[in-house]
Amino acid sequence: MATRNRVERDLIFDIGLHNGDDAAYYLHLGYRVVGIEASPPLAAECAKRFEQETRQQRITIINAGVLGEAGVFTFYRNLLDNGWSSFEREKGKKGGEWEELRIPCVAASQLIAQYGTPFFMKIDVEGADLQVLRSLIPEIAPSYISVELNCVDPIVERLIELDYSAFKFVDGETFWSTPPIFDHQIGWRLLRKAGRVAPFIRSAMGKLPQWCCAKSEWNPPGKYNPEHYPFTSYSSGPFGEQAAGSWMTREAALRWFEKLKRDYRRAGQEGLLWWDVHARHRSAEY
C-alpha cells in the first residue's frame, strides 16, 4: 500500500481563484494559499489585490488552468460574465461574446508535487471540475475538498474512489444545506402556504432543528455564516467542519444527491442546479 502524503495543515489550494474573494477569506483565517486562475485579466487583478500578501509569501498566484493533464488548451473567456469563462466551448460562449485564448494548464497532482498536499482544496472551474479530480489519487488527496456539482458528472462517485468518506451538500447561493421547495412537492407547498397565512406556523418551523426543517423556506435570513465574515456574491462560504449541515456517509450522500438531481429535473430546472459538495477524507484528523 502506498504511503499517504503528509498534509500541510496551513495550506489551501483555491482552484478557480476568480476575483480572489475566497482567497481573501482563507488568508483571513491564517492559511497560506495557492490560487490558480485561467483568465489572464482575473489573475492580474488578483496579483494586484494581493500584492502585499504575495510579498509576505502568504499567497502564490498562478495564471494557468487546472485540467486532467498538463498542456496548452483553448480557453473561452466570456466577455459578458467572467463566471461563464471555461475550457468547455459551450459554457464559455454563453451570451455570444467571448475570445479564445491558449492557456497553459497543469494537473492537480503537479501542484501537489510542487507545493505539498493542502489541508483544503476548493475546485470551481466551470465544467472542468471532474478533470481536476482525475489526476488525484487517495495518497495525495487533501483532508477536505469542495467541488461544484452538476447533474451530469459523477463527482461524488469520484470522491468516493479517492477515499472520501463523509459528505455535505451546500447551496452555492445561500451556503445552507437545505434544498428549495419544488412545484411538484405538494405537501411542502401546502406547509409553506400555511406558514405564510399563519405566521405562528412559520415561526414554529423556524425554531425546529435544521434537519427537521428540511427545506430552505425556513432557513434563517441571509447566508449561512457562523463566523459573521463579510462574504460576497462571489464567495464559496465556510468549508470543512464549518460548512452547513451534518456529515453524510457515502451511501447516504449518493442517495441524497440523486434525489436532489431528480427534483431539479422534474421541475425543469436542471440547468439551475448550483450546489457544492464538501467532503472529508477518511484519513483526516479533525
Protein Blocks (a to p, Z undefined) as FASTA:
>chain_A
ZZdddddfkbccdehjknommmmmmmmnopacddddfblklmmmmmmmmmmmmmnopacc
ddddddfbecdddddddfkbmklgcfbfklmmgghiacddddddddfklmmmmnopafbd
cddeehilmmmmmmpcfklgcfbdcddddfkbcfklmmmmnopabdcdddfklopabdcd
dfklmmlmmmmmmmmmmmmlmmmmmmpcfklnopaklgcehjddfkopacdfkbgbjehj
lpgcjdddfklmmmmmmmmmmmmmmnopmmmgccddddddfklcZZ
